[in-house]
Amino acid sequence: MDSSSVFQVRVRGDLACFTRPEFGVERVSYDLITPSAARAVLEAILWKPAIQWHITRIWLLSPVKFIQLRRNEVNKRAATGTINSSRESGEALNYFADEDRAQRNTIALRDVDYAVEAHFVLTSRHGPGDNILKFEEMFARRLANGQHHYQPYLGCREFPAKVEPYLNQATPCGESRPLGMMLHDIAYGKPENRAVFFPAILRNGELQVPAWTEGQMNNKSGEVQ
């Protein structure tokens, strides 16, 4: 499989929330950015059907600090069928957020600072004119110029991220501890999508991320297979 050069990117922000799924409707963040959230940041800079990003390492550049917030959220999502019916009939789809609002606690992170190491591979959807060098140059140019398809964010869209090349401006904070089972990414497929987890261990401020094909949990040993 064709693979790109390794890129190192610095990701910072005032607030972040990488929600742990086991807490249900209450948002409680992981201690560290997850590989899937880091991938989303890179895709905000460059996403094409022809490439797929793989996160290999994450460095913690600032100590973990939590903050408790109360946020207004809505309980329902617009159903695709309802939207399509409204579009076909031409009738307005009325929705009143005030009648569907709920206040929920959020345990978020503040003053986050990470370095992310990643590369991309070509997918089966690449065309005859697509090649690794083309996308490497495109990503490097967009990263240096601060260009993105949409605003990169840190877990929630209201928590914007500042993204720039990582040039060793800051060193890892040196923390070492287990972080528990962390969401690696979502495996999309039939009959349903499946969340994939791995035992995350921070060593001297560095999190080694297993290859996506190896991102499985080992319940007996607690180690990545």
C-alpha positions in Angstrom: 0.0 0.0 0.0 1.4 3.4 -1.0 2.1 5.6 2.0 3.1 9.3 2.3 5.9 10.9 4.3 5.3 11.5 8.0 3.8 14.8 8.9 3.9 16.4 12.4 1.2 19.0 13.2 0.6 21.1 16.3 -3.0 21.4 17.5 -4.0 23.9 20.1 -7.1 25.5 21.6 -8.7 27.1 24.6 -11.3 24.4 25.1 -11.7 20.8 24.0 -14.0 17.8 24.7 -13.3 14.4 23.3 -16.4 12.6 24.7 -16.1 9.3 26.4 -19.0 7.1 25.1 -19.6 5.3 28.4 -21.0 8.4 30.0 -24.1 8.7 27.8 -25.7 12.1 27.4 -23.3 13.8 29.9 -20.2 14.9 28.1 -17.0 13.8 29.9 -13.8 14.2 27.9 -10.9 11.8 27.6 -7.7 13.2 29.1 -6.2 13.4 25.6 -7.2 14.0 22.0 -8.4 10.7 20.5 -6.9 9.4 17.2 -10.3 9.9 15.5 -10.5 13.5 16.6 -6.9 14.1 15.4 -7.8 12.6 12.1 -10.7 14.9 11.8 -8.4 17.9 12.3 -6.2 16.8 9.5 -9.1 16.1 7.2 -10.3 19.7 7.8 -7.0 20.8 6.1 -7.0 18.2 3.4 -9.6 15.6 2.6 -10.0 13.7 -0.6 -11.7 10.4 -1.4 -8.3 9.2 -2.7 -6.5 9.4 0.6 -7.0 8.1 4.2 -5.2 9.6 7.2 -3.5 7.3 9.8 -2.5 8.7 13.2 0.7 7.1 14.6 1.7 9.2 17.6 0.3 12.0 19.8 2.4 14.2 22.1 0.9 16.0 25.1 2.6 19.4 25.1 0.6 21.0 28.0 -0.5 19.4 31.3 -4.1 18.1 31.4 -6.5 20.6 32.9 -10.3 20.1 33.2 -13.1 22.6 33.4 -16.8 22.1 34.1 -19.4 23.7 31.9 -23.1 23.8 31.5 -24.3 23.9 28.0 -27.7 24.2 26.2 -28.3 21.3 23.8 -31.3 20.0 21.9 -32.6 16.5 22.4 -33.7 15.6 18.9 -32.1 15.4 15.5 -33.9 16.1 12.3 -34.9 12.9 10.7 -33.9 12.4 7.0 -37.3 11.1 6.1 -39.0 14.2 7.6 -36.6 16.6 5.7 -37.2 14.7 2.4 -41.0 14.9 2.9 -40.8 18.6 3.5 -38.7 19.1 0.5 -41.0 17.2 -1.8 -44.2 18.8 -0.4 -42.8 22.3 -0.2 -44.2 22.8 3.3 -42.1 24.5 5.9 -40.5 22.2 8.5 -41.2 24.0 11.8 -38.8 23.4 14.7 -38.7 25.4 17.9 -35.4 24.9 19.7 -36.8 26.5 22.9 -39.2 23.6 23.3 -36.5 21.0 22.9 -33.7 22.4 24.9 -31.9 20.7 27.7 -29.0 21.8 29.9 -26.2 19.2 30.3 -23.0 19.1 32.2 -19.7 19.0 30.3 -16.4 18.1 31.8 -14.1 19.6 29.2 -10.4 20.3 28.8 -8.9 23.7 28.7 -5.7 25.2 27.3 -4.9 22.1 25.3 -1.7 21.7 23.2 -0.8 18.6 21.2 1.5 17.5 18.5 0.2 14.9 16.1 2.2 12.6 13.9 0.4 11.1 10.9 0.7 9.9 7.4 -1.8 9.0 4.7 -2.3 6.2 2.2 -4.0 6.0 -1.1 -7.4 4.4 -1.1 -9.1 2.3 -3.8 -10.9 5.5 -4.9 -7.8 7.2 -6.2 -7.8 8.0 -9.9 -5.1 7.7 -12.6 -4.0 11.3 -12.0 -3.6 10.9 -8.2 -0.3 10.2 -6.5 1.3 10.5 -3.1 3.6 13.5 -4.0 0.7 15.5 -5.3 -1.2 15.2 -2.0 1.9 15.7 0.1 2.6 19.0 -1.5 -1.1 20.0 -1.3 -1.3 19.3 2.4 2.0 21.0 3.2 1.0 24.1 1.3 -2.5 24.3 2.9 -1.0 23.7 6.4 1.6 26.4 6.0 -1.0 28.9 4.6 -3.6 28.1 7.3 -6.1 26.9 4.7 -8.8 24.4 5.5 -12.1 23.0 4.1 -13.9 23.8 7.3 -12.8 25.2 10.7 -10.8 22.5 12.6 -12.3 21.8 16.0 -11.4 19.9 19.2 -14.2 17.4 19.7 -17.1 19.9 19.5 -17.6 22.4 16.7 -17.8 25.3 19.1 -14.2 24.5 20.3 -12.1 25.7 17.4 -8.5 24.5 16.9 -5.4 26.4 15.8 -3.4 24.1 13.6 0.2 24.7 12.3 3.4 22.7 11.5 5.0 21.2 14.6 8.7 22.3 14.6 9.6 21.3 18.1 8.4 24.7 19.5 7.4 22.9 22.6 8.4 19.6 24.2 6.2 16.9 25.7 5.2 17.5 29.3 6.6 14.2 30.5 3.4 12.7 32.1 3.3 8.9 32.2 0.1 7.0 33.1 -2.6 4.7 31.7 -5.5 6.5 30.1 -7.8 3.5 29.9 -9.6 2.2 26.9 -9.7 5.0 24.3 -11.7 5.3 21.1 -9.5 4.6 18.1 -12.0 5.2 15.4 -15.3 3.9 13.9 -15.2 0.9 11.6 -17.9 1.5 9.0 -19.5 -1.5 7.5 -22.4 -3.9 7.5 -24.6 -4.8 9.3 -23.7 -1.8 11.4 -20.8 0.6 12.3 -18.6 -0.5 15.1 -16.5 1.6 17.5 -12.9 0.3 17.9 -11.0 0.9 21.2 -7.5 0.3 22.3 -5.7 0.5 25.7 -4.1 3.9 25.7 -0.9 4.5 27.8 0.9 7.8 28.0 4.7 7.4 28.4 6.7 10.6 29.0 4.0 12.7 27.3 3.8 10.4 24.2 0.9 8.2 23.1 1.7 5.5 20.6 -1.3 4.8 18.4 -1.7 1.3 17.0 -2.1 0.8 13.3 -5.8 1.0 12.3 -5.8 -2.7 11.3 -4.4 -3.6 14.7 -6.5 -1.2 16.7 -8.2 -3.9 18.7 -8.6 -4.4 22.5 -7.1 -7.4 24.2 -9.2 -7.9 27.3 -6.9 -10.4 28.9 -3.5 -8.6 28.7 -4.6 -5.0 28.3 -2.1 -4.6 25.5 -2.5 -3.7 21.9 -2.4 -6.7 19.6 
